[in-house]
Amino acid sequence: MSAIPFAYDVRFKAQFDLSNQEYSLSGTLRPQSLNELASCLALLRDSINRVRGVFYVNVRRLSQMNNLAFHAFARVLLDASRDRPDLQFVIVTSSVVGWTTEKFGRLSRIQPAIKVQEYDANFYPGQSFLEEGGFIPVLRTQTKMTWRHERDILPRHGMRPGIYMADICCGIGDFAALVQREFTPARIVALDHSRSSLAYARRVASEFKISGIEYVYGDASEMLLEDNQFDLVTCRHSLQIFDRPALILKEMYRICKPGGRVYITNEKISQCLGEPRGESIQWTYNELSKLFTHFNMDLELGPKSRHYLMDAGFDDIRAESIMVTNLDGDPQDFADMIHAWENTFAGEMSQKRGDDPEFIEQFRKGFQDHIFAALHPKGYAGWPIWIASGRKPL
Ligand SMILES: C[S@@+](CC[C@H](N)C(=O)[O-])C[C@H]1O[C@@H](n2cnc3c(N)ncnc32)[C@H](O)[C@@H]1O
């Protein structure tokens, strides 16, 4: 890799990566005088001289920038865009540091050769279903079902009172709230990229007088959290819906303390089962797996968890699987969960793929048969989940 770390102090870093033609700025850039920026600006000018075609400026991890710095960088970029009409400038911002899109957007209004791209406006294929609130009933019913198992399982994977933990892709925050009550960690951060889910999480926490959970808006594949902070980093049912799971694992590894653990849960959705009406149920879950594949999500990831953890550099990997069933508690809870799945998967998702009405009818039928099996006095209905954790080497 041709990254040349150039200007670096504890507050900010500037570097250039020639292979991606990308200059990136991260951290807090609040100089009192232009001298403090001299090396960053020199690197910027030098980087521009070395590229052809498109030049990227990545400010996705730039948490603060004062006006002095902004104007100095803006001047170099505006001058360069005039001197190099052959070049296109793309400034890559992120909604996680929301001011960047607005602030750098001013440059493209002055100079059309400078474009601003908010990298996470549309950054993974299932984003619209997962982040816009329709998914909330699915998450609520799922955690209710899995908690009965995970409460007993978590201590085998590093959960204990007094730890620092982070729940990444926390959804509506119900897992964090349950952990807070049951295991009393000393610190708990819950991060997600869905504003509606986080708003829901904060509302529930305040209604139920649960305090101490830090809900954070962020991108799991590029977090603003610092290195080596947490004893336990969890990520449930989410590596499977992001099209680049290894990126999230890499970040989880980074924020985990050496000797701490990363805990993940995932499904293999085609293995959902039930009796009676097993065949129809099987057909629907095979189709459900294909539906997720259509949106670049791997709902078959569960048994691949060990592989992912090993590739990410973890050791002491522990893996187990559970079958959540209609017999775990009130069978109606299981039925409610499948009902929420039917609404979302055979509703919005199936329509978005453009499925025809006959397909949707048969697709719905399998979910309804799963509910039938769950509520049948002699029936059995199951949802298998793969759980794995790995230790960050000391
Ligand atoms: C299937 S839900 C699981 C939520 C929660 N962990 C649970 O088990 O209930 C996936 C979550 O991942 C979040 N997500 C997906 N990609 C993300 C990313 N790059 N950064 C942060 N959150 C992300 C979505 O907003 C959604 O809340």
The ligand as a Tripos MOL2 file, in Angstrom:
@<TRIPOS>MOLECULE
LIG
   27    29     1     0     0
SMALL
NO_CHARGES

@<TRIPOS>ATOM
      1 C1        -30.8100   -6.9470   11.5390 C.3       1 LIG1
      2 S1        -30.5570   -5.4780   12.4140 S.3       1 LIG1
      3 C2        -29.9530   -6.0900   13.9520 C.3       1 LIG1
      4 C3        -30.1200   -5.1280   15.0700 C.3       1 LIG1
      5 C4        -29.7650   -5.6320   16.4560 C.3       1 LIG1
      6 N1        -28.3690   -5.9880   16.5830 N.3       1 LIG1
      7 C5        -30.6350   -6.7840   16.8480 C.2       1 LIG1
      8 O1        -30.1470   -7.9230   16.8770 O.co2     1 LIG1
      9 O2        -31.8010   -6.5580   17.1090 O.co2     1 LIG1
     10 C6        -29.1740   -4.7810   11.6490 C.3       1 LIG1
     11 C7        -28.8140   -3.3980   12.1520 C.3       1 LIG1
     12 O3        -27.5670   -3.0410   11.5850 O.3       1 LIG1
     13 C8        -27.5840   -1.6550   11.3240 C.3       1 LIG1
     14 N2        -26.4890   -1.3950   10.3810 N.ar      1 LIG1
     15 C9        -26.2930   -1.9270    9.1680 C.ar      1 LIG1
     16 N3        -25.1600   -1.4780    8.6300 N.ar      1 LIG1
     17 C10       -24.6110   -0.6470    9.5370 C.ar      1 LIG1
     18 C11       -23.4010    0.1130    9.5750 C.ar      1 LIG1
     19 N4        -22.5440    0.1230    8.5800 N.pl3     1 LIG1
     20 N5        -23.1640    0.8340   10.6720 N.ar      1 LIG1
     21 C12       -23.9950    0.8220   11.7400 C.ar      1 LIG1
     22 N6        -25.1450    0.1330   11.7400 N.ar      1 LIG1
     23 C13       -25.4430   -0.5990   10.6540 C.ar      1 LIG1
     24 C14       -28.9810   -1.3950   10.8210 C.3       1 LIG1
     25 O4        -29.3520   -0.0500   10.9510 O.3       1 LIG1
     26 C15       -29.8000   -2.3120   11.7430 C.3       1 LIG1
     27 O5        -30.2300   -1.6400   12.8990 O.3       1 LIG1
@<TRIPOS>BOND
     1     1     2 1
     2     2     3 1
     3     2    10 1
     4     3     4 1
     5     4     5 1
     6     5     6 1
     7     5     7 1
     8     7     8 2
     9     7     9 1
    10    10    11 1
    11    11    12 1
    12    11    26 1
    13    12    13 1
    14    13    14 1
    15    13    24 1
    16    14    15 ar
    17    14    23 ar
    18    15    16 ar
    19    16    17 ar
    20    17    18 ar
    21    17    23 ar
    22    18    19 1
    23    18    20 ar
    24    20    21 ar
    25    21    22 ar
    26    22    23 ar
    27    24    25 1
    28    24    26 1
    29    26    27 1
@<TRIPOS>SUBSTRUCTURE
     1 LIG1         1 GROUP 0 **** ****
